[in-house]
Amino acid sequence: MGENTSNPSRRTYLKTVGAAGTVGMSSLAGCTLIGGGGESDTITIGATVPRTGQFSSLGEDVERGYRLGETLMNEQLEEDVELVLQDDESSADQVRQSLQQITSNNEVDMLWGSFSSLLVTAGSAFAENQDIPFLGAFFAFEGPHRNEGYEWTYSPFPKSRDVARSTMGLLELIPEGERPSRVGIWEPNSGWGAEQADAWESTLSDAGYEVVLRETFSLGTEDFSSLISQSKSQNVEILLSNPTPPGGITSINQMEANDYTPKVLKYVRGADPTAWWSALGQKGAYACMCPGWVPGMTGNGNSEMKTAFEEEHGLDQGQLIPTAVGGAYNVAQVALQAVQAASSPSPEDLQSALRETEFATVIGNFTFENNGLPTEGELTAPTGQWWDGGQHTVFPDVDGEEAMDFKYPMAPWSER
Amino acid sequence: MPPTELILQILVNGLLLGGIYAVAALGLSLVFGIMDIVNLAHGHMLMIGAYVAILLFAEAGITPLVGMFVAIVLLFLLGMALQKVLLERVVGEGIEQPIIVLFGLALVLQSLGRIVLGSDARSTDIGIPGQGIELGPVLLSFPRTVTFVVAVVLIMGTWAFLQYTTTGQAIRATSQNRDAARYMGIDTDRVYVITLGIGTALAGAAGALLSMLFPITPFVGWSYLLKAFAVVVLGGVGSVAGTLVGGLLLGVSENLGTLYLGGGIRDIISFTIFLVVLIVRPQGLFGTGGGDEE
């Protein structure tokens, strides 16, 4: 494994121990402040997932993670927990309609998000309007937290700045003499696309990398040939982008057709789904992603999650848990700990608990700022890499058995 | 200034893409030029053709190049049935009624596609090596080159059919003057049925070809309808040669535009061309204003 570049501070250490203690104590006690004394109010959580549409390749995994989390909450809390899920068809309009339907038919205490900035921000807007606590993972977009004055939205997930730092950490795993320097950024024409491109450009430029290409493309485009030709012409060695999953897969096929192989390829969200490997096979190897959670991470319930997943879905030899399962399970862990910390299930008490609690989940330890962002510097966004059909943690240096050394450089298509 | 090699590569990529745009637009152009009907369901016919190829590939391992012929036959029959069952009742009842019928049909096809096939993106594999042929500084990708060649063959075949067959000549005569054609003994109702059959068959062929390059969803119909409109306006309604040139120009303009202006405004480039041509030369590059065909 590459060297661990992070040096945990004393404060972080104390936080970790404290949070782990909180989780452990509450697990042992199996009791909460809500409904103490044997009350059995049901906690109802509403959520949408993209079972169909452009993000559907992740929908099933998100749902599996949420369902494992629902089981965890039912085991750990005295109250019954019911998760009401609907398909949002990868459409922001459908997110709003589904949430409207769920909240109209149920006494909903909390909402969980869908997948991608597009859908999560749509759910968040609904929650803000309804004054319902909302937990949204799978979106790295920081802008709405700052610009829209979120009060009810909390995002237990690495953000654009964390993705950029993780990318730099990944590159630093390459010995200095072999390290590539020419960076190309394919920027989707969306708010998050611009934010992520800015974060990559500033972080990597400050670290001495040369951003030789930054080109926009329409989100949902199917033709990447111009971007590929430009990247090839500019000798882009490190290709960074955040396309949709179908777009990411299409672009790889077109890279092969145009005989272009960068040395490092990192697709945030684009390379997240397991469909990446089923669609591309060996062509999908070496690709990196930053999905919030990657097999190889340890502590904070990772082994419990793995056991629960194996029992529920089975895991063949060498098969790894899909990344979106971990990101979703982490949402449920935050919900569990927030409920445990709150003095009642009222939205205001849950909101206070979200603001004041330190969380320990499978993605790490963190607190929230008042605007719902994870406090800067607390979460290390893990970078995963596709290898032999699985996504393995390659950064940071973690000790899970699924972690592996960063494979570099990408092999040419003809040698796959 | 981008290097010459890059400009050449993007130019070639644009030409190869333009061939597909041309075949996608040809059916729309023929139906528009000959029947005076704006087939708003043309993009959705293309979507059906793509799904025929995708399902044959997924379920039976049939290469999309063979699946294309199945799509052509099925869509030809569908087009003829559409004319007999739906359009024959409204043709001649004013311009609005066929448009409303076809708009409704497009919505029905899109919804059916979503319900039956789901909204996930699907595609086929051309089944030949991914990498292409190097021609000096330019790389011709195999999938795009194959689809381009097939597209050009389809366009030339359509032109030859219209030019040299009795049915083709009847179609051309009907487009020039329907009443005169009828007086000369041409069964114009039959001509309309065949024309819509050919138009939708070409849409089906284009869909099968596109499935080899790009992912397909039930929602792609509107997008390709708009591209086809841009090509028809650019090349001139009813002109086979104009459609080919229009398609190539659109493909090249889009690709070169993304090089100089950025890929985020790719669609803006094509529709700006569309609007400019409509204002400056509404009959298109090859049109004469009267809806002639070759």
HADDOCK unambig.tbl for C-alpha pairs under 7 A between the chains (distance, minus, plus):
assign (segid A and resid 52 and name CA) (segid B and resid 118 and name CA) 6.48 0.50 0.50
assign (segid A and resid 52 and name CA) (segid B and resid 119 and name CA) 5.48 0.50 0.50
assign (segid A and resid 52 and name CA) (segid B and resid 120 and name CA) 5.70 0.50 0.50
assign (segid A and resid 53 and name CA) (segid B and resid 119 and name CA) 4.58 0.50 0.50
assign (segid A and resid 53 and name CA) (segid B and resid 120 and name CA) 4.59 0.50 0.50
assign (segid A and resid 54 and name CA) (segid B and resid 120 and name CA) 5.91 0.50 0.50
assign (segid A and resid 54 and name CA) (segid B and resid 121 and name CA) 6.47 0.50 0.50
assign (segid A and resid 56 and name CA) (segid B and resid 120 and name CA) 6.68 0.50 0.50
assign (segid A and resid 189 and name CA) (segid B and resid 264 and name CA) 5.73 0.50 0.50
assign (segid A and resid 215 and name CA) (segid B and resid 262 and name CA) 6.18 0.50 0.50
assign (segid A and resid 215 and name CA) (segid B and resid 263 and name CA) 6.96 0.50 0.50
assign (segid A and resid 216 and name CA) (segid B and resid 262 and name CA) 5.78 0.50 0.50
assign (segid A and resid 216 and name CA) (segid B and resid 263 and name CA) 5.22 0.50 0.50
assign (segid A and resid 216 and name CA) (segid B and resid 264 and name CA) 5.10 0.50 0.50
assign (segid A and resid 217 and name CA) (segid B and resid 263 and name CA) 4.20 0.50 0.50
assign (segid A and resid 217 and name CA) (segid B and resid 264 and name CA) 4.19 0.50 0.50
assign (segid A and resid 218 and name CA) (segid B and resid 263 and name CA) 6.35 0.50 0.50
assign (segid A and resid 218 and name CA) (segid B and resid 264 and name CA) 4.55 0.50 0.50
assign (segid A and resid 222 and name CA) (segid B and resid 214 and name CA) 5.81 0.50 0.50
assign (segid A and resid 226 and name CA) (segid B and resid 10 and name CA) 6.05 0.50 0.50
assign (segid A and resid 226 and name CA) (segid B and resid 255 and name CA) 6.32 0.50 0.50
assign (segid A and resid 226 and name CA) (segid B and resid 259 and name CA) 6.77 0.50 0.50
assign (segid A and resid 229 and name CA) (segid B and resid 6 and name CA) 6.50 0.50 0.50
assign (segid A and resid 229 and name CA) (segid B and resid 9 and name CA) 6.97 0.50 0.50
assign (segid A and resid 229 and name CA) (segid B and resid 10 and name CA) 6.92 0.50 0.50
assign (segid A and resid 230 and name CA) (segid B and resid 6 and name CA) 6.76 0.50 0.50
assign (segid A and resid 233 and name CA) (segid B and resid 6 and name CA) 6.24 0.50 0.50
assign (segid A and resid 246 and name CA) (segid B and resid 121 and name CA) 6.78 0.50 0.50
assign (segid A and resid 250 and name CA) (segid B and resid 214 and name CA) 6.96 0.50 0.50
assign (segid A and resid 256 and name CA) (segid B and resid 130 and name CA) 5.85 0.50 0.50
assign (segid A and resid 256 and name CA) (segid B and resid 131 and name CA) 5.89 0.50 0.50
assign (segid A and resid 257 and name CA) (segid B and resid 130 and name CA) 4.68 0.50 0.50
assign (segid A and resid 257 and name CA) (segid B and resid 131 and name CA) 4.35 0.50 0.50
assign (segid A and resid 257 and name CA) (segid B and resid 132 and name CA) 6.21 0.50 0.50
assign (segid A and resid 257 and name CA) (segid B and resid 141 and name CA) 5.09 0.50 0.50
assign (segid A and resid 257 and name CA) (segid B and resid 142 and name CA) 6.81 0.50 0.50
assign (segid A and resid 258 and name CA) (segid B and resid 131 and name CA) 6.32 0.50 0.50
assign (segid A and resid 258 and name CA) (segid B and resid 139 and name CA) 6.63 0.50 0.50
assign (segid A and resid 258 and name CA) (segid B and resid 141 and name CA) 5.85 0.50 0.50
assign (segid A and resid 259 and name CA) (segid B and resid 131 and name CA) 5.98 0.50 0.50
